[in-house]
Amino acid sequence: MAERRRHHRRMSSEEQDRLSAERYGTGGGRNAAGSDARQPHSTPLVQGRHVNAGSYSHTSAASDTHAAHLRGNNPDEMDHAASRSDGVGYYVSKRQQAKRSHRVLKVVVISLVAVLAVAGAAFAWYINSINSKLSKGIDSSLLNQLVAPTKTDDPFYMLLLGVDQDEERTEEWGADQSNYRTDSIILVRIDPPNKKVTLISIPRDTMVDMGEHGTQKINAAYSFGGASYMVEQVSKLAGVNISHYAELNFEEFTSVVDTLGGVEVTLPVAVSDMDYAGIDLPAGTQTLNGEQALGLCRSRHAYDAYGGGDFYRSANQRMVIAAIIRKVLESDPASWPNLISQLADSVTTDLSATDILSLANQFKDLDTENDIYSGSVPTTSQYINNLWYEVVDEDAWKTMMERTNAGEPPYSDSSQDFTAGVAGSVSAGGDGSDSSDTTSTSSDPVYSGSVLVLNGTETQGVASNAANVLTAAGFSTIAGNADSTGHTTTTIVYNTSKTTSALGEAKGVAEKLGLSVTPTENPGTYSDNYDVVVILGTDYKGK
């Protein structure tokens, strides 16, 4: 009996070793290589069950077999299953692998952040370098003259000056701004919410009172006090606050046009001025390169036959500016920073590169055919104290600015722009109405309409004096010089293409000037942009 109990205890110990071997792959917790290691018993299979001579039960064997199947293991291969120590090792390995992956990801993220930081710093440096070029010459006195809009999205005015400071002039006169007067003065109204732009040229010979400097032509303000004094004078003339300023060097802006691949313009008549502007352009729609665009912006002698060449040149300048705006807005926005960089070489402005990009984005849907308006300050040419001035027609100017402030085209009728049909145009606008009498067929004298008065004599001031007489009588008058000074008799012609009352207007002109001249219809040799054209000869004695 005692022997059986010892045998049972020994068998139980062996059974434990065998179970441990089956479950964990080693013998009884001893080192498998040790001499004292217990080996598992080999037991035969009877009807799928283990048979053990000892106390090993059928139920335990079946349960182990079933558990092995549930774990997906073959009971005969369980010696190869992972031990508990192997499970710990596997976990540690996974932890180390995860740490390595985390370190790699961290390195990638840090590298990406570093690249972005370098790229951001490079872009910031690029923008700052452009801003430095744009703001060169902008001083505190100018900034103090500029008045910010009440609200950020309100329409605002900007003064654009064109200075023809080429290398030859700089060598002859020096680089100081006091040696120069502005060749082009344009007041620009910018309306971002409604996507409209208005360009109004101010004749450089416009007569203004400059206080301590006396009566002067407005372009003299630049030589007296630079950009800030120019802003002050234009603001006073127009009766508006000016929020921004830009100064364009015509000599250098050719690179902007060339960078854009040229600009498209339409010229109603051929423009030939090889002596002064180096251009000989045919009539019609064409693409101009930088040099050609510059020549067109400079040329006034190409219009000598029409009188008042500065007005036609100013109209062409507005057309070229509008063409540049159109080309920029049609280009890929990704190219805008490079265009602004090119622009910075020829433009000085208080606007930053970011400001310009923001405006471009706001106006990217601008209808350039219909929502860019153009006009010129209404003036009459007068010869005063041995100088020619453009004297502002105060009533007409007030009306123009009221329309402009309201976001309307400067002209209520396109016929009010006497340069139309000769110089280039942007979009004169207008509502289609005509302020002149277009229904009257009477040949009785009429004291209204547009009149061009040309001096065909050697006596200075004749055309200006005659223009003053006609202006006082109710005509809209421009004075200039004829193609020669050898006219002995006065000629008056009228254009029926402008208005059916042109004959009556011509008779009214003759009456007010005290001439016994019979007006004739324009044979096509004189400008057809006015209702009446007068060429004064030596027979005119004035009134």
C-alpha positions as a printed NumPy array, in Angstrom:
array([[  0.   ,   0.   ,   0.   ],
       [  2.785,   2.406,   0.885],
       [  4.62 ,   1.36 ,  -2.27 ],
       [  1.563,   2.236,  -4.401],
       [  1.35 ,   5.711,  -2.761],
       [  5.051,   6.342,  -3.508],
       [  4.57 ,   5.179,  -7.054],
       [  1.563,   7.446,  -7.379],
       [  3.501,  10.427,  -6.087],
       [  6.394,   9.621,  -8.444],
       [  4.021,   9.272, -11.356],
       [  2.363,  12.547, -10.431],
       [  5.717,  14.264, -10.544],
       [  6.521,  12.751, -13.894],
       [  3.095,  13.636, -15.121],
       [  3.71 ,  17.228, -14.127],
       [  6.997,  17.178, -15.992],
       [  5.323,  15.724, -19.052],
       [  2.549,  18.321, -18.965],
       [  5.114,  21.065, -18.605],
       [  7.059,  19.663, -21.535],
       [  3.939,  19.436, -23.663],
       [  2.846,  22.943, -22.786],
       [  6.157,  24.811, -22.657],
       [  8.602,  22.673, -24.594],
       [ 11.018,  21.939, -21.72 ],
       [ 11.264,  19.232, -19.151],
       [  9.867,  19.989, -15.746],
       [ 11.395,  23.401, -15.474],
       [ 14.938,  21.939, -15.612],
       [ 17.54 ,  22.838, -18.189],
       [ 16.922,  20.619, -21.23 ],
       [ 20.629,  20.058, -21.544],
       [ 21.015,  18.949, -17.908],
       [ 21.492,  15.323, -16.999],
       [ 18.67 ,  15.411, -14.531],
       [ 16.101,  16.676, -17.047],
       [ 12.912,  14.678, -17.208],
       [ 11.777,  13.617, -20.661],
       [  8.13 ,  13.358, -21.54 ],
       [  6.663,   9.868, -21.862],
       [  5.814,   8.563, -25.241],
       [  2.253,   7.294, -25.146],
       [  0.399,   5.405, -27.833],
       [ -2.844,   6.659, -29.381],
       [ -5.923,   4.492, -28.928],
       [ -8.977,   5.666, -30.836],
       [ -7.582,   9.212, -30.903],
       [ -6.839,   9.305, -27.181],
       [ -3.623,   9.067, -25.165],
       [ -3.32 ,   5.924, -23.033],
       [ -1.148,   6.215, -19.977],
       [ -0.209,   3.401, -17.643],
       [ -0.328,   5.833, -14.765],
       [ -3.002,   8.064, -13.487],
       [ -3.062,  10.32 , -16.592],
       [ -6.724,  10.599, -17.422],
       [ -8.413,  10.402, -20.795],
       [-10.285,  13.604, -20.049],
       [ -7.108,  15.626, -19.457],
       [ -5.524,  14.389, -22.664],
       [ -8.618,  15.118, -24.694],
       [ -8.884,  18.554, -23.171],
       [ -5.289,  19.369, -24.08 ],
       [ -5.848,  18.127, -27.592],
       [ -9.017,  20.234, -27.931],
       [ -7.267,  23.308, -26.53 ],
       [ -4.45 ,  22.846, -28.991],
       [ -6.924,  22.795, -31.867],
       [ -8.568,  25.957, -30.567],
       [ -5.179,  27.643, -30.5  ],
       [ -4.518,  26.482, -34.052],
       [ -1.691,  24.211, -33.001],
       [ -1.039,  20.567, -33.727],
       [ -0.583,  18.759, -30.388],
       [  2.372,  16.879, -31.905],
       [  4.108,  20.246, -32.626],
       [  3.494,  21.93 , -29.298],
       [  7.131,  21.434, -28.345],
       [  7.849,  24.277, -30.776],
       [  5.384,  26.788, -29.283],
       [  6.733,  29.921, -27.689],
       [  7.618,  29.658, -24.032],
       [  6.747,  32.286, -21.509],
       [ 10.269,  33.669, -21.672],
       [  9.994,  33.797, -25.455],
       [  6.706,  35.767, -25.093],
       [  8.478,  38.373, -22.984],
       [ 11.255,  38.576, -25.55 ],
       [  8.758,  39.023, -28.358],
       [  7.094,  41.894, -26.483],
       [ 10.434,  43.56 , -25.815],
       [ 11.354,  43.19 , -29.498],
       [  8.102,  44.84 , -30.578],
       [  8.689,  47.706, -28.163],
       [ 12.175,  48.264, -29.56 ],
       [ 10.876,  48.143, -33.136],
       [  8.151,  50.686, -32.302],
       [ 10.745,  52.975, -30.73 ],
       [ 12.904,  52.745, -33.842],
       [  9.881,  53.593, -36.067],
       [  9.014,  56.505, -33.794],
       [ 12.592,  57.803, -34.029],
       [ 12.511,  57.571, -37.835],
       [  9.15 ,  59.403, -37.995],
       [ 10.44 ,  62.058, -35.652],
       [ 13.504,  62.621, -37.847],
       [ 11.285,  62.905, -40.955],
       [  8.968,  65.43 , -39.274],
       [ 11.874,  67.519, -38.004],
       [ 13.474,  67.47 , -41.455],
       [ 10.205,  68.531, -43.093],
       [  9.743,  71.377, -40.617],
       [ 13.309,  72.487, -41.253],
       [ 12.788,  72.494, -45.026],
       [  9.558,  74.465, -44.679],
       [ 11.254,  76.916, -42.336],
       [ 14.091,  77.46 , -44.8  ],
       [ 11.619,  77.84 , -47.682],
       [  9.526,  80.272, -45.645],
       [ 12.585,  82.293, -44.715],
       [ 13.691,  82.375, -48.359],
       [ 10.228,  83.535, -49.509],
       [ 10.146,  86.171, -46.752],
       [ 13.578,  87.4  , -47.853],
       [ 12.363,  87.48 , -51.472],
       [  9.263,  89.515, -50.575],
       [ 11.295,  91.854, -48.361],
       [ 13.773,  92.468, -51.156],
       [ 10.884,  93.391, -53.499],
       [  9.392,  95.679, -50.85 ],
       [ 12.734,  97.418, -50.428],
       [ 12.836,  98.211, -54.143],
       [  9.193,  99.29 , -54.26 ],
       [  9.501, 101.68 , -51.326],
       [ 12.805, 103.234, -52.365],
       [ 12.276, 107.005, -52.278],
       [  9.112, 106.858, -50.156],
       [  9.677, 109.229, -47.23 ],
       [  7.742, 110.266, -44.141],
       [  6.521, 113.522, -45.705],
       [  4.787, 111.557, -48.464],
       [  3.307, 109.023, -46.046],
       [  1.927, 111.896, -43.967],
       [  0.07 , 113.223, -47.04 ],
       [ -1.613, 109.9  , -47.763],
       [ -5.002, 109.326, -46.12 ],
       [ -6.157, 105.754, -45.519],
       [ -9.745, 104.854, -46.488],
       [-12.304, 104.904, -43.671],
       [-12.95 , 101.192, -44.194],
       [-10.557,  98.619, -45.607],
       [-12.923,  97.7  , -48.445],
       [-13.896, 101.275, -49.394],
       [-12.965, 102.666, -52.849],
       [ -9.837, 104.812, -52.723],
       [ -7.791, 107.173, -54.874],
       [ -4.201, 106.659, -55.938],
       [ -1.898, 109.118, -57.658],
       [  0.171, 107.707, -60.512],
       [  3.025, 109.824, -61.85 ],
       [  5.057, 109.111, -64.961],
       [  8.576, 110.507, -64.974],
       [ 10.655, 110.269, -68.13 ],
       [ 14.029, 110.137, -66.381],
       [ 16.128, 108.317, -68.941],
       [ 19.897, 107.849, -68.785],
       [ 20.606, 110.752, -71.156],
       [ 18.521, 113.19 , -69.125],
       [ 20.051, 111.972, -65.865],
       [ 23.563, 112.566, -67.213],
       [ 22.582, 116.04 , -68.409],
       [ 20.435, 117.203, -65.457],
       [ 21.487, 114.933, -62.589],
       [ 19.413, 112.465, -60.599],
       [ 17.881, 114.919, -58.11 ],
       [ 14.095, 115.051, -58.391],
       [ 14.085, 118.853, -58.292],
       [ 15.498, 118.753, -61.836],
       [ 12.418, 116.991, -63.197],
       [  8.76 , 117.636, -63.853],
       [  6.258, 114.868, -64.279],
       [  5.306, 114.031, -67.871],
       [  2.173, 112.124, -66.857],
       [ -0.238, 112.72 , -63.974],
       [ -3.091, 110.249, -63.547],
       [ -5.592, 110.168, -60.697],
       [ -6.803, 106.596, -60.274],
       [ -9.967, 105.579, -58.454],
       [ -9.849, 101.933, -57.354],
       [-13.098, 100.281, -56.292],
       [-12.412,  96.686, -55.109],
       [-15.98 ,  95.79 , -53.999],
       [-17.475,  96.728, -57.384],
       [-14.367,  95.806, -59.397],
       [-14.045,  99.113, -61.237],
       [-11.017, 101.256, -62.083],
       [-11.135, 104.885, -63.271],
       [ -8.147, 106.675, -64.837],
       [ -8.288, 110.487, -65.064],
       [ -5.4  , 112.328, -66.689],
       [ -4.467, 115.755, -65.361],
       [ -2.78 , 117.88 , -68.083],
       [  0.739, 118.734, -66.967],
       [  0.135, 122.387, -67.917],
       [ -2.959, 122.695, -65.69 ],
       [ -2.897, 126.081, -63.985],
       [ -3.012, 125.981, -60.178],
       [ -2.324, 128.371, -57.333],
       [  0.627, 127.093, -55.299],
       [  0.515, 129.729, -52.598],
       [  4.051, 130.892, -51.871],
       [  5.119, 129.667, -55.313],
       [  2.401, 131.649, -57.051],
       [  0.542, 130.578, -60.182],
       [  2.203, 127.5  , -61.634],
       [  1.656, 124.568, -63.957],
       [  0.738, 121.613, -61.775],
       [  3.7  , 119.491, -62.846],
       [  6.015, 122.058, -61.214],
       [  4.874, 120.749, -57.82 ],
       [  7.219, 117.775, -58.206],
       [ 10.272, 119.985, -58.549],
       [  9.164, 122.235, -55.664],
       [  8.407, 119.55 , -53.102],
       [  8.659, 116.089, -54.586],
       [  5.991, 113.429, -54.38 ],
       [  4.393, 114.704, -51.165],
       [  3.801, 118.187, -52.593],
       [  2.435, 116.656, -55.789],
       [ -0.056, 114.609, -53.773],
       [ -1.077, 117.737, -51.879],
       [ -1.717, 119.737, -55.066],
       [ -3.656, 116.995, -56.868],
       [ -5.734, 116.295, -53.759],
       [ -6.656, 119.98 , -53.58 ],
       [ -7.465, 120.168, -57.297],
       [ -9.708, 117.072, -57.281],
       [-11.209, 117.606, -53.836],
       [-10.495, 114.025, -52.717],
       [ -8.199, 112.246, -50.288],
       [ -5.376, 110.278, -51.866],
       [ -4.561, 106.99 , -50.148],
       [ -1.69 , 105.592, -52.223],
       [  1.071, 106.769, -54.514],
       [  3.054, 105.242, -57.357],
       [  5.76 , 106.74 , -59.54 ],
       [  6.57 , 105.089, -62.851],
       [  9.861, 105.53 , -64.667],
       [  8.868, 105.255, -68.331],
       [ 12.395, 104.362, -69.41 ],
       [ 12.455, 101.227, -67.276],
       [  8.877, 100.021, -67.527],
       [  9.607,  98.429, -70.915],
       [ 10.801,  95.31 , -69.073],
       [  7.338,  94.891, -67.547],
       [  5.697,  94.935, -70.989],
       [  8.269,  92.515, -72.386],
       [  7.876,  90.177, -69.401],
       [  4.146,  90.059, -70.169],
       [  4.899,  89.128, -73.762],
       [  3.722,  92.512, -75.074],
       [  0.382,  94.311, -74.758],
       [ -2.463,  94.579, -77.246],
       [ -3.748,  98.03 , -78.25 ],
       [ -5.997,  99.444, -80.951],
       [ -4.915, 102.616, -82.746],
       [ -7.683, 104.446, -84.643],
       [ -5.087, 106.219, -86.812],
       [ -1.468, 105.548, -87.7  ],
       [  1.068, 106.955, -85.232],
       [  4.347, 108.066, -86.789],
       [  6.864, 109.971, -84.667],
       [ 10.351, 108.727, -85.51 ],
       [ 12.108, 111.974, -84.578],
       [ 10.844, 112.274, -80.999],
       [  9.512, 108.858, -79.989],
       [ 11.062, 106.431, -82.463],
       [  7.789, 104.811, -83.523],
       [  5.956, 104.288, -86.792],
       [  2.837, 102.278, -85.998],
       [ -0.022, 101.478, -88.373],
       [ -3.663, 101.929, -87.506],
       [ -5.522,  98.916, -86.111],
       [ -5.201,  96.322, -83.372],
       [ -1.649,  95.15 , -82.703],
       [  0.672,  93.821, -80.001],
       [  3.382,  96.227, -78.871],
       [  6.673,  95.285, -77.274],
       [  8.215,  97.344, -74.486],
       [ 10.016,  99.846, -76.731],
       [  6.955, 100.429, -78.892],
       [  4.703, 100.893, -75.856],
       [  7.192, 103.398, -74.428],
       [  7.28 , 105.325, -77.718],
       [  3.483, 105.476, -77.82 ],
       [  3.381, 106.819, -74.247],
       [  5.919, 109.511, -75.179],
       [  4.605, 110.62 , -78.549],
       [  2.673, 113.871, -78.881],
       [  4.043, 115.262, -82.136],
       [  2.33 , 112.447, -84.02 ],
       [ -0.883, 114.382, -83.335],
       [  0.251, 117.865, -84.316],
       [ -2.321, 117.955, -87.121],
       [ -5.103, 117.525, -84.577],
       [ -3.882, 120.127, -82.087],
       [ -3.154, 119.565, -78.392],
       [ -0.767, 116.634, -78.733],
       [ -0.498, 116.226, -74.941],
       [ -4.158, 115.223, -74.721],
       [ -3.728, 112.459, -77.3  ],
       [ -0.549, 111.252, -75.651],
       [ -2.323, 111.114, -72.276],
       [ -5.15 , 109.075, -73.814],
       [ -2.592, 106.598, -75.193],
       [ -0.931, 106.35 , -71.791],
       [ -4.237, 105.406, -70.186],
       [ -4.807, 102.846, -72.928],
       [ -1.381, 101.226, -72.343],
       [ -1.944, 101.119, -68.559],
       [ -5.31 ,  99.445, -69.108],
       [ -3.681,  96.969, -71.513],
       [ -1.08 ,  96.079, -68.859],
       [ -3.805,  95.578, -66.243],
       [ -5.712,  93.359, -68.667],
       [ -2.638,  91.242, -69.49 ],
       [ -1.665,  90.796, -65.831],
       [ -5.145,  89.689, -64.791],
       [ -5.28 ,  87.225, -67.682],
       [ -1.958,  85.648, -66.697],
       [ -1.369,  82.758, -64.27 ],
       [ -1.534,  84.076, -60.658],
       [  1.54 ,  81.965, -59.921],
       [  3.512,  84.356, -62.151],
       [  2.402,  87.484, -60.291],
       [  5.255,  87.565, -57.731],
       [  7.772,  87.548, -60.597],
       [  5.843,  90.321, -62.39 ],
       [  5.826,  92.401, -59.223],
       [  9.562,  91.846, -58.93 ],
       [  9.967,  93.154, -62.491],
       [  7.623,  96.051, -61.718],
       [  9.702,  96.997, -58.683],
       [ 12.588,  97.975, -60.971],
       [ 10.517, 100.729, -62.607],
       [  7.961, 101.694, -59.938],
       [  8.219, 103.433, -56.572],
       [  5.17 , 103.04 , -54.354],
       [  3.981, 102.919, -50.755],
       [  2.159,  99.648, -51.563],
       [  3.931,  96.454, -50.519],
       [  4.202,  93.344, -52.662],
       [  1.561,  91.739, -50.449],
       [ -0.768,  94.721, -50.984],
       [ -0.353,  94.476, -54.76 ],
       [ -0.98 ,  90.715, -54.751],
       [ -4.086,  91.241, -52.629],
       [ -5.438,  93.864, -55.069],
       [ -4.686,  91.626, -58.034],
       [ -6.625,  88.799, -56.407],
       [ -9.568,  91.11 , -55.701],
       [ -9.636,  92.265, -59.332],
       [ -8.969,  88.92 , -61.029],
       [-12.569,  88.87 , -62.309],
       [-12.494,  92.491, -63.524],
       [-14.371,  93.068, -66.777],
       [-11.536,  94.948, -68.486],
       [-13.654,  95.761, -71.535],
       [-16.388,  97.567, -69.631],
       [-15.243,  98.431, -66.113],
       [-12.055, 100.41 , -66.711],
       [-13.088, 104.042, -67.217],
       [-10.972, 106.809, -68.682],
       [-11.074, 110.575, -68.934],
       [ -9.175, 113.846, -68.687],
       [ -9.701, 117.001, -66.653],
       [-11.786, 119.398, -68.81 ],
       [ -9.679, 122.46 , -69.6  ],
       [ -9.239, 125.221, -72.14 ],
       [ -5.87 , 126.329, -73.464],
       [ -5.04 , 129.926, -72.597],
       [ -1.978, 132.078, -73.195],
       [ -1.297, 133.973, -69.959],
       [  1.802, 136.032, -69.111],
       [  3.74 , 134.585, -72.042],
       [  2.949, 130.981, -71.036],
       [  0.423, 128.435, -72.238],
       [ -1.784, 127.041, -69.486],
       [ -4.619, 124.565, -69.339],
       [ -7.323, 126.378, -67.387],
       [ -9.793, 124.072, -65.622],
       [-13.447, 124.333, -66.576],
       [-14.661, 124.351, -62.983],
       [-18.287, 123.394, -63.652],
       [-17.419, 120.542, -66.012],
       [-14.691, 119.34 , -63.624],
       [-17.091, 119.336, -60.683],
       [-19.58 , 117.266, -62.69 ],
       [-16.857, 114.815, -63.743],
       [-15.694, 114.263, -60.17 ],
       [-19.269, 113.791, -58.943],
       [-19.702, 111.03 , -61.509],
       [-16.342, 109.502, -60.659],
       [-17.016, 109.509, -56.908],
       [-20.311, 107.752, -57.59 ],
       [-18.515, 104.973, -59.498],
       [-19.792, 106.169, -62.876],
       [-17.738, 106.842, -66.044],
       [-16.178, 110.347, -66.052],
       [-18.081, 111.294, -69.219],
       [-21.849, 111.189, -69.468],
       [-21.411, 110.767, -73.215],
       [-18.489, 109.343, -75.176],
       [-18.524, 112.325, -77.535],
       [-17.231, 114.465, -74.664],
       [-13.842, 112.808, -75.147],
       [-12.479, 114.724, -78.131],
       [ -9.474, 112.373, -78.402],
       [-11.741, 109.406, -79.196],
       [-11.359, 108.179, -82.76 ],
       [ -7.796, 109.538, -82.994],
       [ -5.888, 108.407, -79.902],
       [ -6.32 , 105.046, -78.241],
       [ -9.143, 104.587, -75.758],
       [ -9.896, 102.447, -72.733],
       [-13.603, 102.629, -72.055],
       [-15.007, 106.113, -72.175],
       [-18.251, 104.717, -70.875],
       [-21.356, 106.841, -70.752],
       [-25.008, 106.022, -70.792],
       [-25.512, 106.601, -74.475],
       [-27.129, 109.976, -74.042],
       [-25.872, 113.062, -75.821],
       [-25.801, 116.382, -74.035],
       [-25.663, 118.297, -77.299],
       [-28.649, 119.056, -79.479],
       [-28.694, 116.12 , -81.863],
       [-32.216, 116.605, -83.143],
       [-32.11 , 120.17 , -84.37 ],
       [-31.698, 120.631, -88.116],
       [-31.948, 124.395, -87.914],
       [-29.289, 126.515, -89.581],
       [-29.827, 129.259, -87.035],
       [-26.81 , 130.06 , -84.832],
       [-26.298, 127.666, -81.918],
       [-24.052, 128.576, -78.983],
       [-23.004, 125.17 , -77.728],
       [-20.925, 122.2  , -78.832],
       [-17.221, 121.355, -79.014],
       [-14.872, 123.682, -80.878],
       [-11.184, 123.314, -81.773],
       [ -9.49 , 126.697, -82.34 ],
       [ -6.108, 126.598, -84.113],
       [ -3.702, 129.501, -84.515],
       [ -2.582, 129.757, -88.143],
       [ -0.53 , 132.919, -87.627],
       [  2.764, 133.909, -86.06 ],
       [  1.041, 135.971, -83.382],
       [  1.056, 134.125, -80.085],
       [ -2.09 , 133.91 , -77.996],
       [ -4.564, 134.402, -80.866],
       [ -6.192, 130.977, -80.525],
       [ -6.286, 131.204, -76.728],
       [ -8.037, 134.587, -76.818],
       [-10.591, 133.33 , -79.339],
       [-11.165, 130.205, -77.247],
       [-11.877, 132.338, -74.18 ],
       [-14.504, 134.288, -76.109],
       [-16.216, 131.097, -77.251],
       [-16.066, 129.494, -73.793],
       [-17.754, 132.531, -72.303],
       [-20.498, 132.146, -74.931],
       [-21.229, 128.549, -73.913],
       [-18.971, 126.457, -76.173],
       [-16.606, 123.699, -74.978],
       [-13.338, 124.908, -76.459],
       [ -9.782, 123.677, -77.008],
       [ -6.993, 125.909, -78.351],
       [ -3.886, 124.833, -80.227],
       [ -1.61 , 125.554, -83.165],
       [ -2.315, 124.89 , -86.836],
       [  0.053, 122.986, -89.111],
       [  1.546, 126.278, -90.326],
       [  1.636, 129.98 , -89.485],
       [  0.955, 131.13 , -93.045],
       [ -2.845, 131.286, -92.991],
       [ -4.106, 134.662, -94.234],
       [ -7.817, 133.963, -94.035],
       [ -9.826, 132.28 , -91.32 ],
       [-11.492, 128.95 , -92.072],
       [-14.453, 127.459, -90.193],
       [-15.53 , 123.872, -90.872],
       [-18.138, 121.696, -89.182],
       [-18.6  , 117.941, -88.827],
       [-22.075, 116.595, -89.454],
       [-20.896, 113.195, -88.195],
       [-20.797, 114.631, -84.675],
       [-24.191, 116.339, -84.524],
       [-26.956, 117.479, -86.868],
       [-26.728, 120.969, -85.36 ],
       [-23.066, 121.37 , -86.393],
       [-23.881, 123.979, -89.058],
       [-25.779, 126.067, -86.519],
       [-22.874, 125.758, -84.093],
       [-20.414, 126.875, -86.786],
       [-22.579, 129.928, -87.47 ],
       [-22.679, 130.667, -83.752],
       [-18.857, 130.483, -83.607],
       [-18.522, 132.903, -86.546],
       [-20.96 , 135.302, -84.94 ],
       [-19.25 , 135.307, -81.526],
       [-15.822, 135.84 , -83.095],
       [-17.151, 138.665, -85.289],
       [-16.226, 136.912, -88.51 ],
       [-18.036, 137.137, -91.829],
       [-16.869, 133.669, -92.767],
       [-19.236, 131.158, -94.34 ],
       [-18.737, 127.794, -92.575],
       [-18.243, 124.757, -94.814],
       [-18.499, 121.05 , -94.16 ],
       [-15.215, 119.385, -93.243],
       [-13.716, 117.975, -96.458],
       [-11.778, 115.418, -94.42 ],
       [ -8.556, 117.411, -94.021],
       [ -9.331, 118.574, -90.474],
       [-10.055, 116.762, -87.244],
       [-13.517, 115.243, -87.057],
       [-13.466, 114.918, -83.263],
       [-15.091, 118.306, -82.743],
       [-18.36 , 119.798, -83.884],
       [-16.506, 122.808, -85.283],
       [-12.875, 123.506, -86.215],
       [-11.588, 127.064, -86.586],
       [ -8.238, 127.902, -88.25 ],
       [ -7.49 , 131.523, -87.517],
       [ -5.733, 133.588, -90.168],
       [ -4.203, 137.043, -90.117],
       [ -7.636, 138.511, -91.   ],
       [ -8.836, 137.744, -87.458],
       [ -8.373, 140.843, -85.303],
       [ -9.879, 139.469, -82.129],
       [-12.655, 140.879, -79.977]])
